[in-house]
Amino acid sequence: MYDAIIIGGGPAGLSAALNFGRGLKTALVIDAGEPRNRVTEESHGYLTQDGVSPAEFRKAAEKDALSYDGVSLERDWATNIEKTNEYFTVTTKKKQYTSRQVLLAAGIREHSPKIKNFEQFYGTSVFYCPWCDGYELRNRRLAVMVDENFINHMPMLISNWSSELLICMNGTGEISNENKELFEKKGFKYEESVITELNGADGEVKSITFEDGTTENIEGMIAMMEWDTHFDFLEGLDIKRGEKGEIETDQFGATSVPGLFTAGETKTNFTGQLINAAANGADVAKFMIMQLVQKDY
């Protein structure tokens, strides 16, 4: 019986595990070793860790967390979680475990746009987060994928790093005359047609092709991705979700299932930097420990 089982060994999960160790609680981290950001070569924005690769970060984080008695790690896939009375049963491909609490820190499931050759450039010259990779793309001619919800926000934001932008709707809608006038005033080009293909070599995208047959030269891209938290192993739990399918939680990561918590990207239902996920994992873990201490007092 563990005090907590943590699903996911990324920055949120390992930060939580470290705090469970320091809180003298037993915690098992279940992680398959296939992180969402494995295509990323460098991570940025984390003080003292700027430029670190996700693999290096995870290796150091595992060493820190596992140095505490009571913290362990299993390389495995969670396949089901059930709650009976006050305890959870977590089933993996190899074994079953029980715990008093469960922390979901598995990140989010990522879905790439259906564009030919997209995966060849994703993580090297095609990214989704300007805060993470905008600096490396500075002063390049960039394609910026948007839809009607982000057409007023993303071009403005990306213009901080580059003044040469190609705004791409990828067939999701039409650009208003007002936005066309603004983009033309800024010197930005725009294209409403569906993107069919990216071209380049050695991870560096060089051009973008549209369904209408036109081609534009580019030197990088900020792409729209889709994410969700509909993990198969959660089907055994009756978790309350919001209108967009996100897991509903309070500010401390507590879900509608008592004893079940979320942290990091699983909590926000959106991508974030390592530093944000690690900080949130620590905060949620402390609240979980406080609940255990209060119950045992």
N, C-alpha and C positions, 0 to 999 in steps of 0.2 A: 504494500500500500504506500503510494507516494502522496506527499502533500499536494503536489501539482504535477501535471503532465503538460508539457509545452509542445505544441505541434508547430514545428518550424524552427530551423536553426540559423536564421538570418540575424541581422542586428537587433531586431526587437526581441526575438526569442532568446538569444544568447545574453543580451543585457538583462532580461528578466531572470534567466537562470542564475547569473552571477549574483543578483540581488537576493534570490531565494537562498543561495549558499551563504551569503553574509547574514541572512535572517535566520540561519540555523534550521532551515526547512529542506525537506528532500524534494528534488525536482528531477524529472526525466525529460530530456529533450529528444523528440523523435523527428529525425530529419533525413531525407533521402539523398541529400547532397547534390540536388539539381536545382539551384536557385534561379529565379526568373531573370536576374541580371547577369547570368553567366556569360552573355555575349559582350558585356561591358569590359573594356580594357582598363579604364581608370575611373575612380569615383572621386568626386570633388565636393568641397564645401564643408568638410569635417576637419575642424581645427586639430592640428598635429597629424592628421591622416590624409591631407590633401594630395591627390594623385595616386592613392593606394589602389591596387586592383581589388575587386570584390573577393577574389580567392585568398589573397594575402590577408585581408581584413578578417575573413571568417576563420582562417587558421589561427590568427592571434587571438580573436575573440573566444574561440573554443578553448584555447589554452588557458585564458583568464578564467572562464566560467568553470572549467573542469578541475581547476586547482582547489576548489572548495569541496570539502566532504559533503556528501549528500547529493551532489550534482552529477548526473551521468548522461551519456549520449548514446542513442541507438540509431545506426544507419538503417532506416526502414521507412516504409510507406504506411501511413495511417489509412485504414480502410473503413472503419466505422467507429462511431462514438455513441454510447448509450448511457442513460442515467437511470439508476435504480435506487429509490429512496434518496439517500444523501451522497451516494458515491457514483463515480463514473467508471465505465469500463471502456477502455480504448483498445480496439483490435487493430493489429497491423498485419502485414503479409506474413510475419514470422511468429507472432506471439500475441498474448493478451496482457493488459496491465490495468490496475485499478488505482484510482486517486480520489482525493477529496475535492480537488479543483482541476479545471482544464483551461489552459490559455491557448487561444488560437492566434498564432503568429506566423501563419503560412504565407503571408503576403497576399497576392491576388493572382488570378489567372489572367494571362495576357493573350490578346487576340490581335494579330497583325493584319493590316489591310491586304486585300487580295490584289497585290501588284507583282507582276513578274520580276524576279531577281531582287525583291525587297530584302530578303534575308541575307543576301551577299554583302549588303552595305549597312545593315542594322547593327549599331554598336560601334561603328568605325567612322562613318560619315553621315549616317542617318540616325537621328535621335528623336526623342519626344519631349525632353525636358530642357528648356533653355537655361534654367538655373544650374543644371548639372553640366551641360555641354555647350552652352552659348559662347563661353569664352573661347573654346577651341575652334568654334565656327566663325569667330569675329572677322568682319571685313570680307567675307566670301559672298558669292551670289547664292542665295538660299531659296529653295522652294519651301513654302509654308502651307501645310495642309490644314484647312479649317472647314467648319460647317457653319450653318447660320447662327448657331449659339456662340461661336468663338470668333466670328469674322471681325468683330469690333475690338476684340481683346488681343488675340495672338499677333496680328501684324504690328500693332502698337508695341507690344512687349518685345518681339524679335527685332524691331527697328533699333533697339538699344545696342545690339551687337552688329547689325549690318544695315546698310542703306540700300542694298540691292536685293529686293525681294520679289519673288514670283508667288503670288497668292493663288492657291489651288483649291477649288471647291470639290474636286473629285466626284462630280456628278451629284452632289448632295443637295444642290439648290442653286438659285440665281443670286448674283451680286446686285444689290440695289444701285440705282443711279447715283445716289448720294455717296455710297462707298466707292463706286467707280471713279467719281470725281475726286474723292480724297486720295485714292491710290495713284491716280494720274498726276495729281498735284505733288505727291511724294516721290514720283518717279518709279513706282512699283508697277510691275506687270501683273496681269491676272488672267486666270483660265478657269472656266466653269466645267469643262469636259472631264470625263473620267480618265484617271491616270491608268495606263495599261502596262508600263514597263519603265524600269530604271536601268541605266547602262553605265559602265565604267570598268575599272580593273583594280585588283589588289585592295578591295575594300573601299576605294574612293569613287563615289558616284560622280559621273561626268555629264549625264544628260537625262532628261525625263521625257517620255513619250506619252501622248494623249490619244484617246479613242478617235478623235477627229483627224488624226494623222500628223498633227503638228509636233515638233520636238523643240525643246528648249535646253540650252546648256546651263548646268548648275554645278555648284561646288560643295553642296551639302543640303541637308533637308531636315526640317522639323516636321515629323509625321504625327498624325492622330492615331492613337491606339485605342482599343477597347479593353476594359477590365471588368472582372466580376469575382465574387467570392462564393460561387455555387459549387463548392467542393463536394465530391461524391460522398466523402466520409461524414458529412454533416446530415445526411438524409435521415438518420435515426433520431434526430433531435428536432423538436418543434421550436424553431428559432423565429422570433418575430423579425420581419424585414420591412424596410421602407418602400416607398413608391418606386424607387429606382433599383430595387433588389438588394440594397445594402443591408447588412446586419445592423439592427438598431441597438445602440448602446447608450449608457450614460457617460458622463465625462470621465469616469474611472475605468471604462472599458467593459462594464458589466452588461451582459445580454439579458434577454427575457428568461433565460434558463438559469436559475440560481447556481452559482459556482462556476459558470462558464463565462469566460472573459475573452476579449480581443485586444490586440495591440498592434501597433505599426500600421502597415498598409491594409491589413485585414480590418482594422478598426475604421480607418478613414475611407476605405473603398476607393483609394486613389494612390497613385505613386508618390513616393517621397524620397528624400535624400537619406543616406545612412544615419546621419546625425539625428534627424528627426525620429526615425524609427527606433534607434537605440535609446533616445531620451524617453520616448513613450513607453517602450518596454520596461524601463526601470520604474517609471511612475506607476504603471498598472501593477507590476509585481509588488510594489510596496503596499498598495491598497489591498491586494489579495492576501499578503502576509498579515496585514492588520486585521482582516476578517478572521483568519485562522487564529491569531493570538486572542482576539476578543472572544471567539467561540470557546477556546480552551481555558480561558481565564477563570 
